[in-house]
Amino acid sequence: MKKGLLSWYALSILVAGAGTAFFSSCSDNDDSADNAISPEEAELNEYFKYDASQIEVVEDTTFNILDEMRKRIQNKSNANSETKEDTAMLEYYKAQYDRIQAFAERTADSIFAVEPGNSLEAITGQILEMGRAVISYDDIGADGKTKRMSMLVVYPTRFFVNIDAKNIILGCHYTITDNNERPTATGFQGLNDACFLGAEWATTENYLVVMPDYEGFGSSVDSKQPYLIREVQARQCIKALNVAINWFKNDHGEEFSDGRVVVEGFSQGGAVAAATYRYWLEHINDNWARSFANPIVGAVCADGPYDPLATLEYYCKNNWLSMPVAPALMLLGLCETDKDAIKAELKPSDFFSESFCNSGIFERINKKIHPTTHCEYALGDNPGSMKVTDHTKVSASDAFKKEVFEFFRDGKQPTDNPELLNKLNVLKNCLMKNRLFDNFDLKPSYVLKAKIGSLTGTHNYPTQFTFFHGLWDTVVPYDNIISVGRNWGFDNIKVVQFQNYFDHGDVGRSFFLEIHDDLVHEILDNKWSPGVSQYQSSLF
């Protein structure tokens, strides 16, 4: 049994209010049926085993959170921008600086009162000091081959003042096309501020924050990205989580006896976060999952494409691509990494128009040196017969072949082109099987079985999916939430409708800067409840 496993199970059973649990006496023979596992589970048990020899710490440094915050305030101040967005971000940074400084001073005062052996200045410095580690490790890619992967781990270092990391955040990053935007990029430059927000959470909430680079970035930059390939990305995220927790325990001595995991993300990250939590629930009683000392207790997901088919149909029915790189990545990921798509020899050029393919957008995506907007600039630089608005926005009827556009707009089948019809049906099936709810009936709670010696115990974990989604998002439309609700029931999930007339990017800013922490706390503080509610931003 892994170190820390006994304490988690014991805590699960003894803590009041955590759920219904019990121990019952049994003999080893009574549990013989549980020992008969499938070949698939045996393979996963081997896959999720922690092997310290495969771990390489590429970088392990410390930093002061207020120093990093000052840099951002200075950069925004020097930019002299008067846009509403930049002004709001500058004010946010200043407010966060004051909040974190007040938190550090308040916490230092309380610690100094009971532990005066250290100076107040030294205690404050420790509270503001965070660790930042970049770790590479072995994983299995979408192609079934072993490859090196990488992740960022942010953690408190405040051991001598007895404020250690408690819970764990598994952060799934949003869509990137430039390898320099990955979470492990040096100096928190990756993903703009998402990784830096992780540092804030580690500081003020004592979280251990784990942010994997998706396959295709970081150490695996030479691999294809399994974009929205639900099960592959979910499995890889849980692998990263297990590696991070075990590395941290071995390297820093943390027990995490009561630590729980919330997985979260926005956009592509929202879809990956939801898929990761689903994967955990599907396997909660597999031996590998029962060996985890820290259970995943919920997911906080924002504006994710949980239904790729509904998203593509929305684009065609509205005849508008406000972020053309999204369908390009969606179909490219399927064609390059989905086994059924590969078997059918699907290619993006089977579905996109000649002018869209010839624009160079796929070449820019594959180079992994261009941000998403710069990939889309290819459409404006080489528009061909397409009508391009603002360098990037195009009509779906211009981006897709006529038969493809009509197939996803109203279901019209190109019966005079059986080869294309067959490819469209394969593509549709690939999109459907990667939906969050495909072949999965959500239960209000899941029973985890534990065994300690000759005793068997069960623990009832409530299912806690939280979805924050913009009603007016044109990149990842609200149709995704409608699909999830219709299949799982709105009475089994929590949906927060974002009411402002904001599109995708501003929804993400409001999620991370305004409501993210509260949604995570609801899960960790046992205050989560299902239902539909509304939210309006005051930030922008």
C-alpha positions, 0 to 999 in steps of 0.5 A: 500500500502506498504511503498515505493511503491508510490515512486517506481511507481512515479520514474518509470514514471518520470525518463527519459530513464527508459522505456515508461510509462504513467498514465491515469485516470480511475474509480474504476469500470474500474479496476474491471477486475483486481480485479478478481484474480485466486485462485492460485494468491490469494494463492501467495498473501498470501504466499508473505506477509511479517510477521515480527513475523516470523523473527528471527535475529540469528546474526547481527554483523559488520566487517571491509572488509580490516581485512577480506581481510588481513586474506585471504592474510595471509592464501594464503601466509602461504600456500606456494603454487606455483600453477598457481591458488593459485598465481593468487588468492593471487595477486587478494586479494592483488590488491583488498585490495589496490583497496578497501583501495584507494576507502575508502580513496578517498571517505572519503576525499570527505565526509570530505571536505563537512562534516568536523564534523567527523574525517577523520579516523572515516569516513574511518572506517565507509566506511570499516564497513559492517553489516552481518546478519543471518536471519531465517524465515518461508517458504513453502518447496517442500513438501508443509509443512512450515519450517524454512529457513535461509539467509545471508544479507550483508549491508553498515552501513555508515549512518552518512556519508550518503552513504546508500545501494542503489541497491540489489543483490540477490545471488544464491549459487552454488552447495554445499553438505556440510552444512558448505559451506552454505552462513550463515556459520560463518565468511564468510567460506561458499562457499569459497569466494562467500559470501566474494565477496558479502561483497566487492560489499556491500562496493564499490557499496553500494549494499544490498546483499541477499544470501539465503541458499537453502532448505536442508541447514542452518535452513532447513538442515533436509529437502531434497534439491529440486535440480534444481526444477525450480519453487520451488527454484525460489519461495523460493528465491523471498520469501527470497528477500522480507523478507530481504528487509522488515527486513532491512527497518524496522530495519535500516530505508532504503527507497530504493526509487530507489533500483532495484534488480539484481539476479545472480549466478554461476552453480546451482546458475546460473540456480536458478538465471535465474529461479528466474527472469523468475518467476518474469516475469511470475507474474509481474502483480500479486498483490504480485509482484506489492506490491514489492517496488523493482523490479527485473530488470535482471539476470546475470547467469554463467554456469547454467544447464538451460536444465537438459535433454540436460546436461544428454544427453551430459554426455551420448553422451560423455561417461564422468562424470568429476563431477559425483556428478552433475548427482547424485544430479540432479536425487536424487533431482528429485526423492525426491522432484518432485511431478511427480517423487514421484508419479511414485516412482522413485529412483536413483537406477532405473537409476544408476548402482549397483556399482555407488549406492553401492559406498556410494556417495548417503550416503555421499550426504545425510549426508551433511558433505562432500564437493562435491569432498569428496562425489565423493571420495566414487567412488574411495574408493569403485569403485566396477566394475567402472574404476575411474580416479583421485579418482572421474572421471568415464565413464557415461556407468559405472555410469548408467545402460546400458539401461539408458545410451543408452536411453539418448545417442541415444534414444534407448528404452528398449522395453523388459523392460516396467517398466524401459521404463515407469520410463525413460519417467517419468524422461525425462518429469521431466527433461524437465519441469524443463528446464528454457524455458519450457512453457515460451515464452520470450518477449523483454519487460514486461508491469507492471501495477500500480495503485495509487488511481483512476490513473492507470499507466503502465511501460515497463521493458526490459527483461534482461537475461545475460548468461556467459558460458564456451565453454569447460565446461564438467560439465555444457556444452554449450549445455545449452546455445544452448537450451536457444538460440534456444527456446528464440532466441539469439536476445532476450538474452545476451550471453558471450562466455568464450573462454579459455580452462577452465573447470567449476571451473575456469570459475566460478573464472573468472566470479566472479573475472573478469566480474561479476561486469561489467555485473551487471552494464550493467543492473543497468546502462541501458546499457544492450543489447542482442547478442553474444560476446566473452571473454577471461580471463587474470587471470589464 
